[in-house]
Amino acid sequence: MKEFFLGMDDALLIVKETSNGYRSFSRLEGMQPTRLAIDPQDKNIIYCGTQQDGLFKSEDGGNQWKAIGHKESSGIQSAKVTAVAVSPSKQTNGNHIVYAGTEPSMLYYSMDRGETWEEFKNIQSLSSKKHWSFPPRPYTHYVRWITPSYFDENYLGISIEAGAFFYSKNHGADWIDRPDDSPIDIHTLLAHPKASNRLYAACGDGINKKGHSYAESEDGGQSWQYMSEGLEKHPYAYNMTVNPNNPSDCIISAAKSPRHAHSISEYSAVYRKQGSNSWVDISAGLPENHSSIHNLVADPVEAEVFYAMNNYGIYRLDQHADRWEKLEINWKEKYLKQRPSCFNIKLT
């Protein structure tokens, strides 16, 4: 059985698969989840960042939550937690290292499952910082994505919204800032358990630089190759997921412009790239006229099965299928007016 975690505007919606269909309930009501991460060692331990209320942790699979990390003199100094990740490879005393990023851009890590936190203060002296700026609110910026490695426990890749990608090979002691030709507006930054040193980047760069909607790196971000053929109609790439069994099989959500991507009344598409082929539009079955941009996850067990989530619900694309099918879940009318922010799946 599976559980889906949907970050809505006003709550974390949890949808559980049962033998009799789907059962849903909400947690963290009144808050706006931004990013969610599941401990790879204990799937009952889940971390959820929120837009205004800090970081939360559940130890029972999402039923109960407690606020963690925020203290006046130490810990996470902003209540706007914009990125959360758990390292699949780095551990201390049996605990997987947890990472959190905030607005304004600050980066933290915890070695004791969120009880105490340390800041990577040296990112504040990176030369690219003078260029960090979130276009709708140019006076601020935030950590958009934190990407640990499946293979190198001391590797971290970071994207800032907007203005930089940088990475470390020694767990933040030093950072390589804005490598040559690296994207500067990465919305989703992924690694893969079967592709050492590979990074995948869904970018907003394609709006201002033709052909820069999607990029990959085979050396942890030192160099980048842009592979955007097929995305010309929708150059603003946003969410992405990769087939867990095939690191050369990706799907991505993309829109015509930032305005289209951040609206709930414009059109966005989903594309698929397999191997060296161009991106192909696979949006059939998704809302045809307008919706929020699609959040995407791959099924952790079923081969080549993907899910897309938007303000109309959850859609499933089966292996070899040519259309998405909507899941029969209880979807409240109020969600039609919300713009979902994150989407995760785990096995129960």
C-alpha positions, 0 to 999 in steps of 0.5 A: 500500500502507498501513502501520498503527502500533498502540500496544499495552501492550508494543510498537509493532505495525506491520502492512504491507499487501502483495500477499499480505495483511498482514505484522506485526512489533513494535518498541519492545518492552517499552515502552508507546507513547502517541502517534505522529506522522509528518513530513508532508514525509518519511514515513520520519521518525516520532516515538513517545512512550512511557509511561515511556521517553521519546521515540523517532524512526525515520528509516526508516519504523519499522524502527529507532528511537533515543531522542531528547530526554531530557537531564539539563540540557536537553531533555525533562525527563520520561520520560512523553511523552504527546503528540507532533505535527509541524506541517504548516505551520511550518518552520525551515530546511526542518524541520517543527517537532516538539512533545512534551508530558509528564506532568506537564504540560510542553510542548516544541518542536524546530526540528531534527527532535528533536536539540534541544528548547526548553520553552514554560515560560510554560504553567506560569503559566497561571491554569487550572493550579491546576485541572489534575488527572487524576482517577484520579491527582489529584496529577498531569496531562498534555498530552493533545493538541497541535494545530498548524494547517494554515493558520497556522504560529504557531497551537497548540491544547493540551488538558490531561488534565484541566482546560484547553484553551488556544491560542496565535496567536504560537507560544507567546509568549502563550496564551489560557487556557480561553476561555469555555465551552471543554471542559476534558476534551478527549481528542482535538483535531483540525484539518483541512486543508480547514477553516481555523480549525476544531477538533474536540473529543471530550470527557469533559465529557459525563459531568458536563455533559449535551450536552458530549460533542462540540464544534467551534470555527470560530475556533481555539478562541475560541468553541465549539459543542456538537453531541452529539445522538445520543450520549446513551447513550454521553456519554464521547467518546474517540477521533475521526477526520475524513474527509480529503476532507470536513471535515463527516464525523466518526466518534467512539468513545464509552462509557457512562462513564470506567470503560467507556472504560478497560476491556477488558471493557466495551462502547463504540460508534462513531458518525458525524456527517455535516453538521448531522445528529445522531450515528448509531451505526455499531458493527455488525461491531465486538465486540458485548459487550466490547472496549477503546475503539476507536482510529480513523483515516481512510484517506488515499486511499480516500474515506469509508473508516475503520479502527477498532482495539481489543484484537481487531484492526483493522476496516475500514468501506468507503464505503457499507458498513453493517458493519465488517469485520475485517482478516485479520492475525496477531493474538496472543492476548496482545493480547486483554488489552491496551488499545491507546493509539494508531493511525496509518496511512501510505502506503508 
